[in-house]
Structure formats: C-alpha cells, structure tokens
Amino acid sequence: MVVQSSSSLPRSRGRPREFNADKVLDQAIRVFSERGYAGASITDLTRAMRLAQGSLYKAFKDKQSLFLAALDRYRTQRTQNLRQTINNGGTGLERLHAALTFYAESAHGTTGRQGCLVVASTVELSTLDKSVADHVAAALARNEAMLADLIRQGQADGSIKIHVDAEATARMLLCLTQGMRVVGKTGRSRAQMQAVVTTALKALA
C-alpha cells in the first residue's frame, strides 16, 4: 500500500511510505488547531497521525513543512465546502447569509472548541515566520475578496443596499468570521453564533 493522495506531500526517492497522506494530515490539522504550532509536540503529532517519528520526518522533512502541508489541506477543504454552500443560488444577500452561517456552524460545539487552523496561525506565527505569514495573508485576502463579491452581487440584484461600501464591509465581516472562530473555542452555542450572523446582516438589507 502506498501514499494515496496529497498534493502537499513532498516527493522523495526510495520505498513509498505506507500511509494515506490525507488522513494523516487531517490528524495533524486537529492537533495544530487544538494546541497551536508551538504547543503541538512531535510526540503529539506522531501519536495522532499513527506514524513513527522517523516516518514523519522522512515524509514531511520537519515540523514546519508538516504544518504548511496541513494548512494547505485545511484551506483546500474549507474553500471547497464554502463554495458548495454559497453556490446553491439565491440573491446576493442569501448567499452572503449562507457564507456567514458556514462560519457560525464551525464556531460552536466540538468543532468550535477545536478552533481554526488559520486563526491559530495568524495569532501565533504570522509575525515570527514569513512563510506561514504569507500563507495566512493569502488565505484571508481570498476570504475578504469572496465576501466583497457577494456584497456586490447583492447590490446588483437589490437585496443589499447600494450605498454599502463593499470593500470596507467585507473587511468588517472578515474580522467577524475570524472572531467567531476565536469565541467558539470558549464553548458557545449554535444559537449564540447564529444570532451574530443575524445581527450583522441587518445592517446590509
């Protein structure tokens, strides 16, 4: 059995590693999200990923490379799921509501307590590690652009007020969605997070 799939996994010569790269990266995402980069020890990671320490280093070179591979997979999965959520049709406002609800659903219960890998990276590493900072900045810029596009769609179809500043409002909503992921680690309920979405959208309709 060989590595089945992962665009982020570096290639090397020799015998193929006998694990599913996507599955081990999913476990690394969980550990990094819960404990942060510094708090996630190699022992924590190898135990969760069910890999020997030598296998981890052979596949991912070092802890930073593993983290960046996990971050890329996390972003890819989240982006795909978010796009599926907002591409179900409706007005611009309805699609924006769906996008914000997507974040609210990630900010309560067990998922909320686990936290967000992008938020954790921003807080802990973005000022210390340029490669991580660049990844995080690009991820946030894409999210902000998506929110601005949804606002402009709503203005075009009349569901969002025309005088709303799309760029500034998108930046505000970006801050809101990332803040929801932080607050979600404290154990908030679904109703509390959904109330945040409802309140934010009242200013746009």
N, C-alpha and C positions, 0 to 999 in steps of 0.2 A: 504494500500500500504506500502511495506517495502523497506528497502535498497536493491537495485537490484544487485549491484556488486561493489566490490573493495577489492582486496587482501590486501591493505594497511590499511583498516579501522579496528581499534581495536574492539574486541567484548566485550560486557558488558551485564549484566543481565537486565531484565526489558522489557518494551514495545519497539518494534522496532521503530527507527526513520523513519519518513515518508518523505524520500527524496532519490533521486538517487545519490549515493555516487560519481560515476564517474563524473556526471555533476557538482556537487558542487566542486569537486577537480579541474575540468577544469577551473572553475571561479577563484579558489584560485591561480592556476598557472598563469592566466592572471594578477591578482593583484600583486603577488610577482614578476613576470617578469618585470612589468612596474615600480613598486615603490620600489623594493628591500624588504628585510626582515624587516629592521627597519622602513622603510617608509610606510609599509603596516599596518595600524592600524586595530584593531579588528572591528571597525566600518566599515572600507573599506571592510573588508573581509565578514562580515555578510551581508552587503548590496549587494555585488556582488553575494554571494552564496545564498542569499534569505533565510537566517536562523536567528532565534533568537540567541542572544549571549549564552543563556543557552544551546540551542541545539548544538551549535558549540563546546562548552566545554565538553558537555556530550559525543559527538561523537568522538572528537579528543583530549580530555584532556587539551591541551594547544596549544599555538601558534606554538611552536617548533614542536610538534607532527603533527600538521596540515601541516606545511611546509615540513617535511620529507615525509609525505604521498603524498603531491603534487609533490615533487621531484621524488619519486619513480614512480608515474604515468607518469610524463613527460618523464622520461628516458625510460620507457617501450614503450610508444607510439613512441618516436623518433627512438628508436632502431628498432622496428618493421618496421617502414616506410623506414628507411635507408636500412635495409636488403632486403626489397622488391625491392628497387631501384637498388641495386648492384647485385641482383641475377637474373637479366634478361639476363645474358650471355655476350658474347663478350670477348675480350682479357683482360688481367690484367690492361692495361692502360685504356681501355674503361670503365672498372668497377671503376677504380680509378677516372676517369673523372666524372662518374655518382655520385660517393660519394661526390666529391668536389662541383659539381653542386647542390646537395641536400642542402649543407650548404649555397651556394650562393643564392638559392631560398628563404632561410629563413632570408636573410640579406638585404632585400630591401623592400620598401613599408611599409604597415601597420604592417606586421609580423616583419620586421626588426626593426621598431620603438618600438615594444613591447619588444624586447630583448629576451635573452636566460636565462632560469632559472639556468642552470649550471654555466654560466659565471657570472651571478649576485651573485650566491652563493660563487663562488671562490673569487671574489673581496671583497665581504662584510663580509663573515662569516668564511671562511676556517681557518683563523688564530685565531679566537675567540671561535669557538665551535667545539670540536673534533668530535662529531657525524656527523655534517654536513661536516667537512673536510674529514672524512673517506668516506662518500658517494660520494663527489665530486672527490676525488682522484681515487676512483674505476671507476667512470664513465669516467674520462679522460684516465685512463690506458686502459680501454676496447676500446676506440676510437683509441688510438695510436696503439694498437695491431692489430686492424682491418686494419688500413692504412698500417702498415708494411706487413701484409699478402697479401694485394692487390699488393703492390710493388713486393713482391717475386713471386706472380703469373705472373706478367708482365715480370719479368726476366726469368721465366721458359718458357714462350711462345714467348720470343724475342721482346715483344712490349716495354719493358723498359730496358735501358742499364744495362748490367751485373755488371759494376763497381759501380753502385749507392749503397750507404750504406743504406740498407733498414730501419734499426732502427733509424739512425740519420735523414734520410729524412722524416720518419713517424712523428718524433717529430717536425720537422720543419712544416710539413703540419698540425699537430695538433695545433700548435701555429697560423698558418694561419687561420684555420677554426674558432678557438675561437676569433681571432682578427676580422674576418669578422663580427661576431655577435655583437661585440662592435661597430665597424664602422657603421654597419647597423642601429644603433639607431639614427644616425645623419641624416638619410633620403637619403641614397644613392640609385641610380637607379639599375635596373636589369643589364643593360649593363655594368655598372661600376664593379659590383660584378662578372659578368661572365668574364670580362677582367682579373681579378685577377686569376681566375681558369686557363685561357688560358696561362697566363704568367708563372704560377707555373709549369704547365705540360711540357712546352718547355724544361725544364732542365732534364726531365726524358726520353723523347722519343728518 
